[in-house]
Amino acid sequence: MKETVVSGIRPTGKLHLGNYFGAVTNFVKMQHDYNCYFFIADLHSLTTHPTPADLHGYVRHVLVEYLACGINPEESTIYIQSDVPEVAELYLYLNMNAYMGELERSTSFKDKVRSQPDNVNAGLLTYPTLMAADILIHKATKVPVGKDQEQHLEMTRTFGNRFNRLYNSETFPEAFAFSYSENLVKVPGLDGKGKMGKSEGDANCIYLSDSPEIIRKKVSKAVTDGGPTEENQQKPEAIENLFNLMKIVSPADTVNHFDEQYNKCAIRYGDFKKQLAEDMIIFNTPIREKIEEIAKDTSYLRQVARHGALKARESAQKTIKEVRSLIGFTSF
């Protein structure tokens, strides 16, 4: 029997190369070997109070882009979190056995209190219990998460084990962090400071849906320096980041050519950026074209969402029925 994998993404905007290489390519591989549930975490996004129009648009974006990247709704279960009300029900039950102290110690909660002091809502505090509900509802044992989510996964194990002890059951298995690839690709951004991410602004990201014109414009403005001053010197972070981006999208001989130019103090950043932009366009074009094609087919998207909801609810209802019986919620 295949192990169950669960992973979700918050619909906060379009997917970029960092999402693609950091997560989605692994999802495409995983779906052949595991029982996969990939959901769009629209309930989680409510902590930042998106407008209804924005929320609907972002959910649609992620669904389209998941499909365009190769996640197959016949092999995986792709669903929208709010289409599975059992998740919210399990979230309620888990909150009854989660304690203020442990929730307040969550690193992500402390970070959010600092970053959005005017919006410290209960959803932020109980984010770990909602994440636990997402995982436990399908009794997943593997969760692809980054280091910043490992504390939440530990809390998921805590909540699941606590429920098992309280009701003398073996309802929930323990879920652990999991990477399908030994060589995780860390995609740097264009701002010269670190990884690609929406929080640093659109100029830092190459989105999967970006047109050739937009890619050229973004790459042309990527952070560089005055150039090397001595042969074979170590590249500063901003330049190393651009070379790492080139390694992801360009042929090895292209990377080697510009590396040699840099080491000889002969590199021209304008030429380097032009080549990087064109190779990004070559890489991005097939995905962008699929995004544009799928986005036009509203009936297909509706069909995928409904099919995913049915499959996800079938799994979730089994868990909730068991949980309700253990708690003592029985019909007379």
N, C-alpha and C positions, 0 to 999 in steps of 0.2 A: 504493500500500500504506500502511495506517495506521501511524503511529508507535506504539510501545509505551510505556505509562505504568504505573509500579508505585508503589504506596503501601501502607503498612501502619500498623496502630495496635495498640499494646500493650493487652492486655485487663486493665487495672488497675481497671476499674469502669465505671459507666454513662457514656454520652455526655451532654455538657451543651451549652448554647447556644453556647459558645466552639468546641467541636468541630464543631457543626452549621454555623455561619456561616464558621468558619475553614477548614474542609476538606470536609465532607460535601456541602454544596450544590454545590461545584465538582466533586466526584466524579460527582454526578448529571448535570451538564452534560457532563463529559468523556466519559462512556461512549458518547455518540452520535458523537463525532468521533475517538476514539482506541481502540486495542486495550488495554483496561484490565485490570490485575490488582490487585485490592484484597484484601489478606490480613490475617488476624488473627494478630499476632506473639506466639504463645504461647511459642515458644522463647526469645525475648528476655526474656519475663517471668520466666523461671527464675532470673535473676540476683538476684531478691529473694526467692526460695524461697517461693512461694505454696503453700498447702495444695492437695491434689488437688481438694477440693470447691470451694474458692474459684476455682481456675484454670478448672475446667469451667464454673462459674456465670458467670464474667466473659466467657469466650469466647462462651457462649450469648447473654449480654446484647448483646455487640457485633454478633453475627450478626443477631439480631432487630432491633436498632436500625438497622443498615445497610439492611436490607430495608424497614423502616418509613419510612425517610427517602427511599426511592425508587431505591436502587441495584438495578438489574434483573439477576438472575443469568443471564438469557438474552442480555443485551447486554454485561455485564461478567463477568469471572471472579472470583468471591468464594470465597476458600478459607482454610482454617486452615493456618498455616505448618507445623505438625508432620505434617500429612497429606501433605506433599511431601518425602519423605526425601532427594531429590536436592539440596535446599537445604543440608541438613547435610553431605552429601558434598562439595559445592562449597566450603562453609565450611572443611572440613578441608584441601582442596587450597590454598585461598587463604592459610590460616594458615601453610602451609609456606613461603610466599614473602612473608610480612609480618614486619617486623622489630620487635624489642622497643622500640627507640628511638622509632620513629614511632608505635607504639601508645601508649606512655607519654606522648607529647606531646599526645595527644587531650584537648581541653578537657573533654569530657564525662567522661573517665576521671578527670581531676584533680578534677572536681567531686564525683564519686561517692566518691573516696577521702576527701574532706573530710566528705561528708554521711553516709557509712556506713563508718567506719573499721574496724568489726568484721566487715565482710563484703566485703572487697576480693578477689573471686574472679576466676578466669581469664576467666569469661564477660564480666565488665565490661571487662577489658583488651582482649578480642578482639571486643567489640561492633561495631567498624567493619568487621571482616571478615565477620561474619554479615550486617550490613546490606548489604555489597557483594554477598554471595552472593544475597540476596533480589532485588537489582536485576539482577545479571549473569545469573542463571539464565534470565531471560526476554529478555535482551539489550535491556533498556529504554534509551531515550534521553531520557526525561523523567520527572522525579521531583518531585512536589509536596512541598516541604519548607520549613520555616521557617528563619530565619537561624541558629538554634541547631544545625541539622543540615547546614549547608553544608560544614563541615569534613569531616564524614563522607562527603559526596558527592564532595568532592575526593579523599579517600582511596580511594573506590570507583574513580575514574578511574585513580588511581595503581596499584591492585592489578590492574585490568583491563589496563592498558597494560603492566605488568610481565609479566603472563602472556603477552601477545601477543609481547613481545620475547623472553622465555625460550624460547618454542616456535615462534618465527618464523611467527606466524599473525596473522590479523585476526579472531580469535574474538569479542572483546568490543568493542562500540562504546562511545563515551564518553557518559555520562549527565549531564544538566545539570538544575539547579533550574528549576522551571517553575510558573507560576501561571496558571490559566485565566482569572482575573479581574484586570483592572488595578486595581480598587478593592478591595483586601483588607479585609474587615471584622474589626476587632479588637474583641472583645467583652470589656468590663471586668467584673470581679467585683463582689461586693456588699460587700467588705471595705474599699473606698475606696482601695486601694493599687495596683491594676494589673489585669492581665488575669485573666479567669476561668480557674481551674485547680483540679484535684482536690488538688494538693499543698498548697493553702491551706485545705483542709477543706471539708466538705459545705455549710457555711453560705455559702461564697463562690460556690457554683454553683447555677444553675437547670438541673436535669437534664431531659432530654426526657421522662422517665417520671414526673416529679414531679406529684402530684395538685394540684388547685386549693388545697386547704387548706395543703399544704406550701409552695406558691409564695407564698401570702399571708403565711404565717409568716416565711419567709426575707426577703421584701422589706420587711416591717414592721421587721425588725431590721437592715436595711442601714444602713451608716454615713452619717450626715449631720452638720451642724454647727448652730450657733445661728441660722443664717439670715443673709441679706445685711444689711449695715449702711448701705450707700449705694447709690443707684440705678446700674444698669449696671456694677456692679463685676464683676471677673473671678471666675469660679466656681472654688473650690478643687477639687483633684483628685477628692475623694470625690463632690462634687456633680456635677461634669462627667461622671464615670463613670455616674451614675444617669441623667443626661440622654442620654448616648450609648446607654445601654440602651433608653431610651424611643424614641430615633430608630430603633432596629432593629425594635421590635415595635408601635409606635403610629402612628396617622395623623399626617401633618404638622401638621394644625390643632391636635391635642392637644399636640404638642411646642411649637408656637408659643404656645399659651395659657399653659402653665406657664413658658415662657421670659419672656413678658411679665410674668407675676406675679413672677418672680424679679427682673427688672430694675426693677420698681416697689417692691421690698422688701415685696411683699404675699403672697409664696408661703407656703402652709401645707404643710409636708412630709408631714403625715399624709394630706392629700388627694392630694398628688403620688404618694406611695407606693401608695395604694389604686388609683389609676388605672393606674399602672405594673403592679401585680400583676394587675389584671383584663385588661389588654392582653396580658400574658405568657400568661395562662391561655387567652385566645382564640387566640393563636398556637400554643400548645403542645398544645391539646386534640386536634386531628386526628392529630398524630404520636403522642401518648400512647395514643389509642384504637387506632391501628394496631399499636403495640408490644404492647398487651394482647391484641389479636386474634391476631397472629402467634405470640406466646409460647405460646399454648395449642396450637398445631399442631406437635407434636413430629415427626410424620412428614414434614411439609413442610420443617422445618429440617434434618432428616437428609438429605432428598433434595437440598436446596440444597448442603449441605456435601459430599456425595458427588459431585454434578455438578461443583462447583467444583474438587474435588481431581482428578478425571479430566482436566478441561481444563488445569489448572495442571501436572499431571504430564506430559501430552502435550508441552507446551512444554519443561518442565524436562528430560525424558529426551533430547530432541534435543540440548540443550546438553551434558548430561553425557556422552553417547555421543561427541560431538566432543572434549570435554575429555579423557576417558579415553584416547582414541586418540592425541591429541597428546602426552600425558604418557608413553605407552608401556604402558598397561595393556591388553593384548590377550589374548584367549583362545587357548589352543593347541588 
